[in-house]
Amino acid sequence: MPRDKRAPSLAVSSLPVLVLIGLLASSVYLFGDGSSGGPNQIALMLAAGVGIVLGLRLGFSWKELEQGIVHGISLSMAAVLILLVVGSLIGTWILGGVVPTMIYYGLKILSPSIFYAAACVICCLVSLATGSSWTTASTIGIALVGIATAQDLSLGMTAGAIISGAYFGDKMSPLSDTTNLAPAMAGTDLFTHIRHMMWTTTPSILLAIAGFVVAGFLGKRPENAQNLDEILGTLDASFRISPWMLLPALLVLVLVVRKMPAFPALLIGALVGGVFAVLFQQATVLALVGASDLPRGVLLLKGVWISLFDGFRLESGNAALDELLSRGGMASMLNTIWLILSAMMFGAVLETTGMLERIAGSILSLVRGTGSLIAATLGTALGMNVLASDQYIAIVLPGRMFRAEFARRGLHPKNLSRALEDAGTLTSALVPWNTCGAFMAQTLGVATFAYLPYCFFNLLNPLVSAAYGFTGFTIAKLDDSEREPD
């Protein structure tokens, strides 16, 4: 016979969240920067365990909970596959001279005083063209981090500038999946959604760029000109530097602009990087493999193969450059994948048992006016990024919850779709255990809490959106012809 299930109370629904907050705080206190290397994963799984016990007491069977967990984890599989291929791409692009060439020319062109602002603008343009924050960070982003490292600039500020620019395009490009998902959930069309977002996005990105300009001019001046020359010389000695080495990056950008999905585009980029390593960086490949009696062609193949699964290791004698370029490979992403799977397990338990919906419903009960409705939408999207660890859930669930309420109040659905992106898309990279936060931290090599204060665009945009809600500025009403009949 089917088991009777009870709806969770707010107190019961909040318990796993409170346990998770306590465990994550303990993890950071005990392990510091190493908390994402395993302790946070354990915290997420233990909190999920609390949710499972509560779910069983509410009348759910283990089979139902298990199916919910499997379904929740399956939602992250696309992200996991992209993470793996990005690891390979980083490895072959370093071995093939793509990343070293980007760093080399970037060091010659970008002045430290304008570096942060330039990094943000460059990433804005690339992400707008590709529609992908992940592609932007894993291509242009890693080169910009390399330039910042060589110039002794703040890596947290650099990552903040990269992420601000990357998420501008992720939010505004018609090629972006979230930009298409939000209007679909709210009940409006794509270009109406994009035009309406310009009201909150434009001032936010301009303020962010202004902040990076100020940071660049007020920040400390690099005192390592000699070291910079040494880095340039080491790059030139370790790799063949040429504008031709940038072709794999250009190829990936063209493929994504032509609407090829991210996974095959990045995989092609990784393989082309390996081909470039064999054609142009043979000495570097052979140095990676080490001495062997195998034929030269076999050694070159082995070197590319190593870079795909285990990344690249540089031993140039320059400690800073060796640390910067010794990275990549699928294996380097396994810890991040563990974090994502643990987070998705926790979110799936809360969603399956109805706890997630109960928490969100309690927020809706506090809504009085338009301002509080917009703020509730923004807060719920942020909360879903924290609890469900996935930006798609942070768009879909609040969109599903608040759509009827927006219509009941005579508000155009483009207000809802804008709010979903202003918080759901932009705050995802600010949560360490969210798929986006984990990806950015691993790809850029900068901890989430280190770059979070400098993600000016991601922090400002939800605040601007909330301010518009309370003042009524650009809040569009439904025409009589657009209202649904009672």
Secondary structure, 3 states (H helix, E strand, C coil): CCCCCCCCCHHHHHHHHHHHHHHHHHHHHHHHHHHHHCHHHHHHHHHHHHHHHHHHHCCCCHHHHHHHHHHHHHCCHHHHHHHHHHHHHHHHHHHCCHHHHHHHHHHHHCCHHHHHHHHHHHHHHHHHHHCCHHHHHHHHHHHHHHHHHHCCCCHHHHHHHHHHHHHHHHHHCCCCHHHHHHHHHHCCCHHHHHHHHHHHHHHHHHHHHHHHHHHHHHCCCCCCHHHHHHHHHHHHHHCCCCHHHHHHHHHHHHHHHCCCCHHHHHHHHHHHHHHHHHHHCHHHHHHHHCCCCCCHHHHHHHHHHHHHHHCCCCCCCCHHHHHHHCCCCHHHHHHHHHHHHHHHHHHHHHHHCCHHHHHHHHHHCCCCCHHHHHHHHHHHHHHHHHHCCCHHHHHHHHHHHHHHHHHHCCECHHHHHHHHHHHHHCCHHHCCCCHHHHHHHHHHCCCHHHHHHHCHHHHHHHHHHHHHHHHCCCCCECCHHHCCCC
